[in-house]
Amino acid sequence: MDASLNPALAEARFCPRCGRSAEVSFPQRIACRHCGYAAYFNPKPVAAAIPLDGGGRVILLRRGFDPGRGLWTFPGGFVDLGESVEAAARRETDEELGIAIELGPLVGVYSRADERVVLIVYRGLAVEEPRTTPEAVEVRSFAPSEIPWGELAFWSTELALRDALSA
Ligand SMILES: [Zn+2]
């Protein structure tokens, strides 16, 4: 198994509670037969929004960081503990594009066994003018016929955009 599927467990050998050697079932589980400690790892939810402007154009950003640096996608990021998926989609859009959005319906959920994240994508309506940020080095609105299909960051970016535009 690829270590990147669970970096938090890739180097783990010892129980975080009692410090003795633990049983690691990579990438899913660490358990300790000495003290009974056990922790389970699951795919991490990533919340995203596909913001549309008032003219029905899709607002995309060119990523400033890896993975996918230089390629186009929509805003998204990890859901924090203590936060809802919807709130995370709004927060990430604000952090990456500097705009509030009205969150629309769910576009889809994108998951693969070889990925450590589950992407949850909503449609959104931009109520402000987006701007560039360190995470979004270029921001553009694309008519559906102008989407840069050959320069998208992730497999899930393409699937979600196709689903959003066919809805
Ligand atoms: Zn232990």
Backbone and ligand atoms as CSV (ligand in chain L), in Angstrom:
chain,resi,resn,atom,element,x,y,z
A,1,MET,N,N,0.834,-1.214,0.000
A,1,MET,CA,C,0.000,0.000,0.000
A,1,MET,C,C,0.863,1.255,0.000
A,2,ASP,N,N,0.403,2.252,-0.690
A,2,ASP,CA,C,1.093,3.531,-0.801
A,2,ASP,C,C,1.057,4.265,0.547
A,3,ALA,N,N,2.220,4.653,1.053
A,3,ALA,CA,C,2.289,5.330,2.352
A,3,ALA,C,C,1.486,6.623,2.358
A,4,SER,N,N,1.334,7.251,1.194
A,4,SER,CA,C,0.622,8.529,1.150
A,4,SER,C,C,-0.870,8.378,1.439
A,5,LEU,N,N,-1.359,7.133,1.431
A,5,LEU,CA,C,-2.774,6.930,1.729
A,5,LEU,C,C,-3.093,7.280,3.187
A,6,ASN,N,N,-2.094,7.161,4.068
A,6,ASN,CA,C,-2.303,7.550,5.465
A,6,ASN,C,C,-0.979,7.952,6.104
A,7,PRO,N,N,-0.522,9.193,5.821
A,7,PRO,CA,C,0.778,9.630,6.370
A,7,PRO,C,C,0.825,9.566,7.895
A,8,ALA,N,N,-0.314,9.755,8.555
A,8,ALA,CA,C,-0.330,9.765,10.015
A,8,ALA,C,C,0.042,8.404,10.586
A,9,LEU,N,N,-0.153,7.342,9.802
A,9,LEU,CA,C,0.107,5.992,10.304
A,9,LEU,C,C,1.352,5.361,9.681
A,10,ALA,N,N,1.903,6.017,8.662
A,10,ALA,CA,C,2.976,5.396,7.881
A,10,ALA,C,C,4.194,5.056,8.732
A,11,GLU,N,N,4.537,5.906,9.703
A,11,GLU,CA,C,5.731,5.684,10.514
A,11,GLU,C,C,5.405,5.224,11.930
A,12,ALA,N,N,4.129,5.000,12.227
A,12,ALA,CA,C,3.734,4.681,13.601
A,12,ALA,C,C,4.158,3.256,13.965
A,13,ARG,N,N,4.794,3.085,15.125
A,13,ARG,CA,C,5.202,1.765,15.615
A,13,ARG,C,C,4.769,1.532,17.063
A,14,PHE,N,N,4.515,2.646,17.787
A,14,PHE,CA,C,4.290,2.538,19.218
A,14,PHE,C,C,2.933,3.084,19.624
A,15,CYS,N,N,2.404,2.581,20.720
A,15,CYS,CA,C,1.102,3.021,21.215
A,15,CYS,C,C,1.196,4.467,21.706
A,16,PRO,N,N,0.317,5.362,21.213
A,16,PRO,CA,C,0.380,6.754,21.680
A,16,PRO,C,C,-0.075,6.912,23.125
A,17,ARG,N,N,-0.721,5.888,23.703
A,17,ARG,CA,C,-1.163,6.007,25.098
A,17,ARG,C,C,-0.126,5.455,26.076
A,18,CYS,N,N,0.356,4.213,25.845
A,18,CYS,CA,C,1.262,3.622,26.846
A,18,CYS,C,C,2.707,3.535,26.352
A,19,GLY,N,N,2.942,3.787,25.057
A,19,GLY,CA,C,4.302,3.847,24.543
A,19,GLY,C,C,4.926,2.501,24.211
A,20,ARG,N,N,4.168,1.411,24.444
A,20,ARG,CA,C,4.737,0.104,24.072
A,20,ARG,C,C,4.438,-0.189,22.604
A,21,SER,N,N,5.013,-1.281,22.074
A,21,SER,CA,C,4.851,-1.536,20.642
A,21,SER,C,C,3.401,-1.866,20.323
A,22,ALA,N,N,2.941,-1.351,19.212
A,22,ALA,CA,C,1.540,-1.491,18.830
A,22,ALA,C,C,1.433,-2.317,17.557
A,23,GLU,N,N,0.239,-2.826,17.304
A,23,GLU,CA,C,-0.025,-3.540,16.057
A,23,GLU,C,C,-0.606,-2.546,15.061
A,24,VAL,N,N,0.083,-2.395,13.932
A,24,VAL,CA,C,-0.368,-1.461,12.904
A,24,VAL,C,C,-0.908,-2.258,11.718
A,25,SER,N,N,-2.163,-2.029,11.381
A,25,SER,CA,C,-2.761,-2.605,10.179
A,25,SER,C,C,-2.912,-1.473,9.185
A,26,PHE,N,N,-1.844,-1.240,8.408
A,26,PHE,CA,C,-1.836,-0.096,7.494
A,26,PHE,C,C,-2.777,-0.354,6.331
A,27,PRO,N,N,-3.568,0.634,5.910
A,27,PRO,CA,C,-3.631,2.019,6.390
A,27,PRO,C,C,-4.777,2.276,7.359
A,28,GLN,N,N,-5.440,1.196,7.848
A,28,GLN,CA,C,-6.711,1.438,8.542
A,28,GLN,C,C,-6.634,1.597,10.065
A,29,ARG,N,N,-5.649,0.937,10.749
A,29,ARG,CA,C,-5.837,0.800,12.185
A,29,ARG,C,C,-4.513,0.690,12.931
A,30,ILE,N,N,-4.495,1.225,14.163
A,30,ILE,CA,C,-3.397,0.960,15.098
A,30,ILE,C,C,-4.040,0.498,16.401
A,31,ALA,N,N,-3.528,-0.583,16.959
A,31,ALA,CA,C,-4.119,-1.125,18.180
A,31,ALA,C,C,-3.007,-1.588,19.112
A,32,CYS,N,N,-3.288,-1.540,20.412
A,32,CYS,CA,C,-2.293,-1.915,21.420
A,32,CYS,C,C,-2.842,-3.055,22.271
A,33,ARG,N,N,-2.128,-4.192,22.276
A,33,ARG,CA,C,-2.600,-5.328,23.070
A,33,ARG,C,C,-2.214,-5.166,24.542
A,34,HIS,N,N,-1.362,-4.194,24.848
A,34,HIS,CA,C,-0.957,-3.979,26.242
A,34,HIS,C,C,-2.015,-3.197,27.015
A,35,CYS,N,N,-2.508,-2.099,26.427
A,35,CYS,CA,C,-3.419,-1.230,27.180
A,35,CYS,C,C,-4.817,-1.161,26.570
A,36,GLY,N,N,-5.012,-1.744,25.387
A,36,GLY,CA,C,-6.344,-1.742,24.792
A,36,GLY,C,C,-6.640,-0.554,23.894
A,37,TYR,N,N,-5.679,0.346,23.755
A,37,TYR,CA,C,-5.872,1.501,22.869
A,37,TYR,C,C,-6.104,1.027,21.429
A,38,ALA,N,N,-7.027,1.701,20.725
A,38,ALA,CA,C,-7.203,1.430,19.294
A,38,ALA,C,C,-7.666,2.709,18.614
A,39,ALA,N,N,-7.172,2.916,17.402
A,39,ALA,CA,C,-7.622,4.068,16.612
A,39,ALA,C,C,-7.842,3.595,15.179
A,40,TYR,N,N,-8.902,4.097,14.589
A,40,TYR,CA,C,-9.277,3.715,13.230
A,40,TYR,C,C,-9.171,4.929,12.319
A,41,PHE,N,N,-8.714,4.707,11.102
A,41,PHE,CA,C,-8.549,5.800,10.147
A,41,PHE,C,C,-9.488,5.590,8.968
A,42,ASN,N,N,-10.120,6.665,8.564
A,42,ASN,CA,C,-11.094,6.634,7.471
A,42,ASN,C,C,-10.712,7.685,6.439
A,43,PRO,N,N,-11.309,7.601,5.246
A,43,PRO,CA,C,-11.056,8.671,4.277
A,43,PRO,C,C,-11.482,10.019,4.846
A,44,LYS,N,N,-10.746,11.050,4.468
A,44,LYS,CA,C,-11.045,12.382,4.997
A,44,LYS,C,C,-11.978,13.131,4.056
A,45,PRO,N,N,-13.031,13.741,4.599
A,45,PRO,CA,C,-13.922,14.520,3.742
A,45,PRO,C,C,-13.307,15.854,3.334
A,46,VAL,N,N,-13.422,16.151,2.056
A,46,VAL,CA,C,-13.027,17.445,1.503
A,46,VAL,C,C,-14.279,18.094,0.934
A,47,ALA,N,N,-14.561,19.314,1.374
A,47,ALA,CA,C,-15.746,20.039,0.916
A,47,ALA,C,C,-15.342,21.019,-0.170
A,48,ALA,N,N,-16.191,21.123,-1.203
A,48,ALA,CA,C,-15.880,22.036,-2.298
A,48,ALA,C,C,-17.162,22.650,-2.830
A,49,ALA,N,N,-16.982,23.774,-3.525
A,49,ALA,CA,C,-18.115,24.441,-4.160
A,49,ALA,C,C,-17.723,24.822,-5.578
A,50,ILE,N,N,-18.680,24.671,-6.477
A,50,ILE,CA,C,-18.501,25.173,-7.846
A,50,ILE,C,C,-19.295,26.469,-7.924
A,51,PRO,N,N,-18.609,27.627,-7.807
A,51,PRO,CA,C,-19.326,28.904,-7.791
A,51,PRO,C,C,-19.681,29.342,-9.209
A,52,LEU,N,N,-20.914,29.719,-9.396
A,52,LEU,CA,C,-21.363,30.289,-10.667
A,52,LEU,C,C,-21.593,31.771,-10.453
A,53,ASP,N,N,-21.318,32.574,-11.483
A,53,ASP,CA,C,-21.639,33.999,-11.366
A,53,ASP,C,C,-23.062,34.229,-11.874
A,54,GLY,N,N,-23.503,35.480,-11.830
A,54,GLY,CA,C,-24.880,35.779,-12.204
A,54,GLY,C,C,-25.211,35.429,-13.647
A,55,GLY,N,N,-24.173,35.334,-14.503
A,55,GLY,CA,C,-24.395,35.003,-15.903
A,55,GLY,C,C,-24.294,33.522,-16.209
A,56,GLY,N,N,-24.190,32.691,-15.163
A,56,GLY,CA,C,-24.109,31.250,-15.377
A,56,GLY,C,C,-22.720,30.760,-15.740
A,57,ARG,N,N,-21.723,31.638,-15.599
A,57,ARG,CA,C,-20.353,31.208,-15.849
A,57,ARG,C,C,-19.769,30.571,-14.591
A,58,VAL,N,N,-18.841,29.622,-14.819
A,58,VAL,CA,C,-18.218,28.888,-13.723
A,58,VAL,C,C,-16.932,29.595,-13.322
A,59,ILE,N,N,-16.809,29.900,-12.022
A,59,ILE,CA,C,-15.597,30.564,-11.531
A,59,ILE,C,C,-14.585,29.497,-11.130
A,60,LEU,N,N,-13.444,29.475,-11.819
A,60,LEU,CA,C,-12.376,28.523,-11.501
A,60,LEU,C,C,-11.126,29.289,-11.093
A,61,LEU,N,N,-10.264,28.599,-10.381
A,61,LEU,CA,C,-9.006,29.197,-9.935
A,61,LEU,C,C,-7.848,28.326,-10.394
A,62,ARG,N,N,-6.729,28.981,-10.653
A,62,ARG,CA,C,-5.495,28.266,-10.970
A,62,ARG,C,C,-4.748,28.075,-9.663
A,63,ARG,N,N,-4.443,26.823,-9.329
A,63,ARG,CA,C,-3.896,26.505,-8.016
A,63,ARG,C,C,-2.477,27.036,-7.828
A,64,GLY,N,N,-2.254,27.619,-6.649
A,64,GLY,CA,C,-0.930,28.146,-6.339
A,64,GLY,C,C,-0.006,27.129,-5.706
A,65,PHE,N,N,-0.571,26.004,-5.250
A,65,PHE,CA,C,0.234,25.008,-4.520
A,65,PHE,C,C,-0.006,23.611,-5.065
A,66,ASP,N,N,0.969,22.739,-4.846
A,66,ASP,CA,C,0.771,21.320,-5.125
A,66,ASP,C,C,-0.135,20.710,-4.065
A,67,PRO,N,N,-0.893,19.673,-4.355
A,67,PRO,CA,C,-0.950,19.002,-5.661
A,67,PRO,C,C,-1.735,19.812,-6.689
A,68,GLY,N,N,-1.380,19.636,-7.936
A,68,GLY,CA,C,-2.124,20.288,-9.006
A,68,GLY,C,C,-1.741,21.738,-9.218
A,69,ARG,N,N,-0.550,22.132,-8.775
A,69,ARG,CA,C,-0.114,23.525,-8.941
A,69,ARG,C,C,-0.149,23.933,-10.415
A,70,GLY,N,N,-0.730,25.121,-10.687
A,70,GLY,CA,C,-0.788,25.622,-12.053
A,70,GLY,C,C,-1.992,25.151,-12.838
A,71,LEU,N,N,-2.742,24.222,-12.269
A,71,LEU,CA,C,-3.916,23.697,-12.971
A,71,LEU,C,C,-5.192,24.309,-12.399
A,72,TRP,N,N,-6.300,24.153,-13.136
A,72,TRP,CA,C,-7.558,24.785,-12.758
A,72,TRP,C,C,-8.431,23.873,-11.918
A,73,THR,N,N,-9.089,24.455,-10.943
A,73,THR,CA,C,-10.101,23.728,-10.182
A,73,THR,C,C,-11.038,24.744,-9.526
A,74,PHE,N,N,-11.950,24.232,-8.719
A,74,PHE,CA,C,-12.849,25.087,-7.935
A,74,PHE,C,C,-12.391,25.038,-6.474
A,75,PRO,N,N,-12.835,25.970,-5.626
A,75,PRO,CA,C,-12.338,26.006,-4.248
A,75,PRO,C,C,-12.809,24.806,-3.421
A,76,GLY,N,N,-11.919,24.331,-2.541
A,76,GLY,CA,C,-12.270,23.207,-1.672
A,76,GLY,C,C,-11.150,22.920,-0.703
A,77,GLY,N,N,-11.473,22.161,0.356
A,77,GLY,CA,C,-10.452,21.799,1.325
A,77,GLY,C,C,-11.016,20.902,2.411
A,78,PHE,N,N,-10.128,20.477,3.304
A,78,PHE,CA,C,-10.503,19.538,4.349
A,78,PHE,C,C,-11.563,20.125,5.281
A,79,VAL,N,N,-12.509,19.281,5.653
A,79,VAL,CA,C,-13.507,19.652,6.656
A,79,VAL,C,C,-12.848,19.527,8.027
A,80,ASP,N,N,-12.917,20.587,8.819
A,80,ASP,CA,C,-12.335,20.541,10.157
A,80,ASP,C,C,-13.267,19.807,11.116
A,81,LEU,N,N,-12.686,19.166,12.124
A,81,LEU,CA,C,-13.524,18.643,13.203
A,81,LEU,C,C,-14.215,19.829,13.863
A,82,GLY,N,N,-15.507,19.688,14.158
A,82,GLY,CA,C,-16.248,20.797,14.742
A,82,GLY,C,C,-16.899,21.694,13.704
A,83,GLU,N,N,-16.898,21.277,12.447
A,83,GLU,CA,C,-17.427,22.088,11.359
A,83,GLU,C,C,-18.286,21.189,10.465
A,84,SER,N,N,-19.354,21.744,9.883
A,84,SER,CA,C,-20.160,20.965,8.948
A,84,SER,C,C,-19.525,21.010,7.566
A,85,VAL,N,N,-19.919,20.057,6.711
A,85,VAL,CA,C,-19.398,20.026,5.336
A,85,VAL,C,C,-19.798,21.299,4.601
A,86,GLU,N,N,-21.038,21.744,4.811
A,86,GLU,CA,C,-21.502,22.960,4.130
A,86,GLU,C,C,-20.691,24.177,4.575
A,87,ALA,N,N,-20.444,24.277,5.876
A,87,ALA,CA,C,-19.666,25.421,6.382
A,87,ALA,C,C,-18.245,25.386,5.828
A,88,ALA,N,N,-17.685,24.180,5.694
A,88,ALA,CA,C,-16.326,24.066,5.148
A,88,ALA,C,C,-16.291,24.526,3.692
A,89,ALA,N,N,-17.317,24.194,2.911
A,89,ALA,CA,C,-17.360,24.619,1.500
A,89,ALA,C,C,-17.413,26.142,1.415
A,90,ARG,N,N,-18.206,26.763,2.296
A,90,ARG,CA,C,-18.281,28.235,2.312
A,90,ARG,C,C,-16.955,28.837,2.754
A,91,ARG,N,N,-16.354,28.288,3.796
A,91,ARG,CA,C,-15.091,28.820,4.327
A,91,ARG,C,C,-13.970,28.712,3.298
A,92,GLU,N,N,-13.872,27.559,2.649
A,92,GLU,CA,C,-12.806,27.381,1.667
A,92,GLU,C,C,-12.974,28.346,0.486
A,93,THR,N,N,-14.217,28.575,0.078
A,93,THR,CA,C,-14.463,29.507,-1.024
A,93,THR,C,C,-14.053,30.917,-0.624
A,94,ASP,N,N,-14.350,31.285,0.617
A,94,ASP,CA,C,-13.956,32.597,1.117
A,94,ASP,C,C,-12.428,32.707,1.201
A,95,GLU,N,N,-11.763,31.637,1.696
A,95,GLU,CA,C,-10.305,31.683,1.843
A,95,GLU,C,C,-9.593,31.740,0.488
A,96,GLU,N,N,-10.122,31.007,-0.497
A,96,GLU,CA,C,-9.398,30.881,-1.772
A,96,GLU,C,C,-9.785,31.954,-2.786
A,97,LEU,N,N,-11.022,32.437,-2.734
A,97,LEU,CA,C,-11.486,33.417,-3.727
A,97,LEU,C,C,-11.904,34.746,-3.112
A,98,GLY,N,N,-11.944,34.810,-1.783
A,98,GLY,CA,C,-12.327,36.043,-1.121
A,98,GLY,C,C,-13.788,36.413,-1.290
A,99,ILE,N,N,-14.648,35.421,-1.503
A,99,ILE,CA,C,-16.070,35.727,-1.699
A,99,ILE,C,C,-16.975,34.849,-0.836
A,100,ALA,N,N,-18.131,35.435,-0.492
A,100,ALA,CA,C,-19.215,34.655,0.099
A,100,ALA,C,C,-20.003,34.025,-1.046
A,101,ILE,N,N,-20.563,32.842,-0.782
A,101,ILE,CA,C,-21.436,32.213,-1.772
A,101,ILE,C,C,-22.725,31.772,-1.105
A,102,GLU,N,N,-23.785,31.723,-1.919
A,102,GLU,CA,C,-25.011,31.054,-1.493
A,102,GLU,C,C,-24.876,29.614,-1.945
A,103,LEU,N,N,-24.844,28.709,-0.968
A,103,LEU,CA,C,-24.619,27.309,-1.298
A,103,LEU,C,C,-25.872,26.715,-1.927
A,104,GLY,N,N,-25.703,26.029,-3.039
A,104,GLY,CA,C,-26.809,25.401,-3.741
A,104,GLY,C,C,-26.879,23.910,-3.451
A,105,PRO,N,N,-27.491,23.146,-4.353
A,105,PRO,CA,C,-27.654,21.705,-4.123
A,105,PRO,C,C,-26.340,20.939,-4.264
A,106,LEU,N,N,-26.334,19.741,-3.727
A,106,LEU,CA,C,-25.204,18.834,-3.850
A,106,LEU,C,C,-25.026,18.453,-5.319
A,107,VAL,N,N,-23.791,18.564,-5.805
A,107,VAL,CA,C,-23.487,18.125,-7.175
A,107,VAL,C,C,-23.149,16.643,-7.180
A,108,GLY,N,N,-22.333,16.212,-6.206
A,108,GLY,CA,C,-21.970,14.804,-6.147
A,108,GLY,C,C,-20.931,14.529,-5.082
A,109,VAL,N,N,-20.666,13.239,-4.871
A,109,VAL,CA,C,-19.651,12.766,-3.930
A,109,VAL,C,C,-18.684,11.913,-4.739
A,110,TYR,N,N,-17.366,12.194,-4.614
A,110,TYR,CA,C,-16.369,11.583,-5.479
A,110,TYR,C,C,-15.340,10.848,-4.627
A,111,SER,N,N,-15.233,9.551,-4.827
A,111,SER,CA,C,-14.456,8.695,-3.951
A,111,SER,C,C,-13.833,7.567,-4.757
A,112,ARG,N,N,-12.596,7.210,-4.422
A,112,ARG,CA,C,-11.936,6.059,-5.025
A,112,ARG,C,C,-11.137,5.353,-3.950
A,113,ALA,N,N,-10.991,4.031,-4.075
A,113,ALA,CA,C,-10.293,3.256,-3.044
A,113,ALA,C,C,-8.831,3.682,-2.893
A,114,ASP,N,N,-8.212,4.206,-3.944
A,114,ASP,CA,C,-6.801,4.582,-3.856
A,114,ASP,C,C,-6.598,6.051,-3.481
A,115,GLU,N,N,-7.646,6.711,-3.017
A,115,GLU,CA,C,-7.556,8.118,-2.611
A,115,GLU,C,C,-7.849,8.230,-1.123
A,116,ARG,N,N,-7.147,9.145,-0.432
A,116,ARG,CA,C,-7.385,9.293,1.009
A,116,ARG,C,C,-8.479,10.296,1.322
A,117,VAL,N,N,-9.029,10.941,0.305
A,117,VAL,CA,C,-10.093,11.912,0.553
A,117,VAL,C,C,-11.374,11.494,-0.150
A,118,VAL,N,N,-12.481,11.974,0.396
A,118,VAL,CA,C,-13.783,11.873,-0.261
A,118,VAL,C,C,-14.213,13.300,-0.564
A,119,LEU,N,N,-14.410,13.603,-1.832
A,119,LEU,CA,C,-14.745,14.970,-2.223
A,119,LEU,C,C,-16.258,15.134,-2.297
A,120,ILE,N,N,-16.760,16.144,-1.616
A,120,ILE,CA,C,-18.189,16.438,-1.581
A,120,ILE,C,C,-18.380,17.823,-2.186
A,121,VAL,N,N,-19.108,17.898,-3.290
A,121,VAL,CA,C,-19.152,19.134,-4.075
A,121,VAL,C,C,-20.572,19.695,-4.139
A,122,TYR,N,N,-20.688,20.975,-3.835
A,122,TYR,CA,C,-21.952,21.700,-3.940
A,122,TYR,C,C,-21.863,22.699,-5.081
A,123,ARG,N,N,-23.024,23.035,-5.582
A,123,ARG,CA,C,-23.114,24.171,-6.479
A,123,ARG,C,C,-23.180,25.434,-5.604
A,124,GLY,N,N,-22.693,26.561,-6.103
A,124,GLY,CA,C,-22.760,27.796,-5.327
A,124,GLY,C,C,-23.052,28.982,-6.223
A,125,LEU,N,N,-23.634,30.017,-5.649
A,125,LEU,CA,C,-23.851,31.254,-6.394
A,125,LEU,C,C,-22.972,32.331,-5.765
A,126,ALA,N,N,-22.072,32.889,-6.582
A,126,ALA,CA,C,-21.172,33.927,-6.087
A,126,ALA,C,C,-21.945,35.230,-5.953
A,127,VAL,N,N,-21.865,35.844,-4.801
A,127,VAL,CA,C,-22.579,37.104,-4.588
A,127,VAL,C,C,-21.608,38.285,-4.526
A,128,GLU,N,N,-20.325,38.008,-4.782
A,128,GLU,CA,C,-19.316,39.062,-4.810
A,128,GLU,C,C,-18.343,38.771,-5.945
A,129,GLU,N,N,-17.469,39.723,-6.222
A,129,GLU,CA,C,-16.463,39.560,-7.278
A,129,GLU,C,C,-15.248,38.823,-6.702
A,130,PRO,N,N,-14.857,37.675,-7.273
A,130,PRO,CA,C,-13.721,36.934,-6.716
A,130,PRO,C,C,-12.393,37.637,-6.988
A,131,ARG,N,N,-11.409,37.301,-6.184
A,131,ARG,CA,C,-10.073,37.870,-6.364
A,131,ARG,C,C,-9.026,36.767,-6.190
A,132,THR,N,N,-7.814,37.065,-6.612
A,132,THR,CA,C,-6.743,36.082,-6.441
A,132,THR,C,C,-6.261,36.098,-4.992
A,133,THR,N,N,-5.703,34.963,-4.577
A,133,THR,CA,C,-5.128,34.776,-3.245
A,133,THR,C,C,-3.885,33.903,-3.438
A,134,PRO,N,N,-3.084,33.688,-2.375
A,134,PRO,CA,C,-1.924,32.790,-2.549
A,134,PRO,C,C,-2.324,31.401,-3.054
A,135,GLU,N,N,-3.520,30.958,-2.677
A,135,GLU,CA,C,-3.963,29.625,-3.116
A,135,GLU,C,C,-4.532,29.643,-4.526
A,136,ALA,N,N,-4.944,30.834,-4.992
A,136,ALA,CA,C,-5.585,30.975,-6.302
A,136,ALA,C,C,-4.854,32.067,-7.064
A,137,VAL,N,N,-3.830,31.678,-7.823
A,137,VAL,CA,C,-2.962,32.679,-8.440
A,137,VAL,C,C,-3.607,33.332,-9.662
A,138,GLU,N,N,-4.638,32.713,-10.219
A,138,GLU,CA,C,-5.413,33.310,-11.300
A,138,GLU,C,C,-6.853,32.885,-11.104
A,139,VAL,N,N,-7.783,33.795,-11.341
A,139,VAL,CA,C,-9.212,33.492,-11.181
A,139,VAL,C,C,-9.923,33.941,-12.438
A,140,ARG,N,N,-10.754,33.055,-12.999
A,140,ARG,CA,C,-11.472,33.403,-14.224
A,140,ARG,C,C,-12.856,32.792,-14.221
A,141,SER,N,N,-13.786,33.464,-14.904
A,141,SER,CA,C,-15.118,32.912,-15.111
A,141,SER,C,C,-15.175,32.302,-16.506
A,142,PHE,N,N,-15.638,31.069,-16.571
A,142,PHE,CA,C,-15.693,30.356,-17.841
A,142,PHE,C,C,-17.146,30.050,-18.208
A,143,ALA,N,N,-17.524,30.383,-19.440
A,143,ALA,CA,C,-18.792,29.860,-19.942
A,143,ALA,C,C,-18.652,28.346,-20.048
A,144,PRO,N,N,-19.767,27.612,-19.951
A,144,PRO,CA,C,-19.659,26.146,-20.001
A,144,PRO,C,C,-18.867,25.634,-21.208
A,145,SER,N,N,-18.933,26.334,-22.342
A,145,SER,CA,C,-18.211,25.885,-23.536
A,145,SER,C,C,-16.720,26.216,-23.484
A,146,GLU,N,N,-16.295,27.002,-22.477
A,146,GLU,CA,C,-14.895,27.441,-22.384
A,146,GLU,C,C,-14.088,26.716,-21.305
A,147,ILE,N,N,-14.705,25.776,-20.593
A,147,ILE,CA,C,-14.003,25.091,-19.490
A,147,ILE,C,C,-12.698,24.474,-20.015
A,148,PRO,N,N,-11.560,24.726,-19.325
A,148,PRO,CA,C,-10.273,24.180,-19.797
A,148,PRO,C,C,-10.122,22.704,-19.412
A,149,TRP,N,N,-10.827,21.840,-20.144
A,149,TRP,CA,C,-10.900,20.415,-19.758
A,149,TRP,C,C,-9.531,19.758,-19.711
A,150,GLY,N,N,-8.607,20.213,-20.548
A,150,GLY,CA,C,-7.285,19.591,-20.576
A,150,GLY,C,C,-6.332,20.086,-19.510
A,151,GLU,N,N,-6.750,21.075,-18.705
A,151,GLU,CA,C,-5.866,21.668,-17.687
A,151,GLU,C,C,-6.498,21.642,-16.308
A,152,LEU,N,N,-7.299,20.616,-16.025
A,152,LEU,CA,C,-7.939,20.537,-14.705
A,152,LEU,C,C,-7.035,19.782,-13.735
A,153,ALA,N,N,-7.155,20.120,-12.431
A,153,ALA,CA,C,-6.192,19.633,-11.447
A,153,ALA,C,C,-6.362,18.152,-11.125
A,154,PHE,N,N,-7.591,17.672,-10.992
A,154,PHE,CA,C,-7.814,16.319,-10.469
A,154,PHE,C,C,-8.900,15.600,-11.275
A,155,TRP,N,N,-8.892,14.275,-11.203
A,155,TRP,CA,C,-9.936,13.499,-11.888
A,155,TRP,C,C,-11.314,13.922,-11.376
A,156,SER,N,N,-11.382,14.211,-10.071
A,156,SER,CA,C,-12.677,14.573,-9.483
A,156,SER,C,C,-13.118,15.965,-9.937
A,157,THR,N,N,-12.155,16.842,-10.266
A,157,THR,CA,C,-12.511,18.172,-10.782
A,157,THR,C,C,-13.319,18.015,-12.069
A,158,GLU,N,N,-12.819,17.159,-12.952
A,158,GLU,CA,C,-13.490,16.968,-14.236
A,158,GLU,C,C,-14.870,16.338,-14.059
A,159,LEU,N,N,-14.938,15.276,-13.238
A,159,LEU,CA,C,-16.233,14.606,-13.056
A,159,LEU,C,C,-17.257,15.554,-12.447
A,160,ALA,N,N,-16.866,16.302,-11.426
A,160,ALA,CA,C,-17.806,17.199,-10.742
A,160,ALA,C,C,-18.268,18.321,-11.677
A,161,LEU,N,N,-17.341,18.851,-12.482
A,161,LEU,CA,C,-17.742,19.905,-13.417
A,161,LEU,C,C,-18.709,19.355,-14.457
A,162,ARG,N,N,-18.450,18.141,-14.945
A,162,ARG,CA,C,-19.387,17.553,-15.918
A,162,ARG,C,C,-20.760,17.341,-15.281
A,163,ASP,N,N,-20.769,16.868,-14.029
A,163,ASP,CA,C,-22.051,16.657,-13.340
A,163,ASP,C,C,-22.762,17.989,-13.105
A,164,ALA,N,N,-22.015,19.016,-12.701
A,164,ALA,CA,C,-22.637,20.314,-12.413
A,164,ALA,C,C,-23.216,20.933,-13.664
A,165,LEU,N,N,-22.539,20.752,-14.783
A,165,LEU,CA,C,-22.986,21.395,-16.021
A,165,LEU,C,C,-24.098,20.610,-16.713
A,166,SER,N,N,-24.251,19.338,-16.360
A,166,SER,CA,C,-25.308,18.546,-16.985
A,166,SER,C,C,-26.576,18.559,-16.132
A,167,ALA,N,N,-26.496,19.146,-14.925
A,167,ALA,CA,C,-27.647,19.139,-14.022
A,167,ALA,C,C,-28.714,20.140,-14.510
L,1,ZN,ZN,ZN,-0.914,0.899,24.765
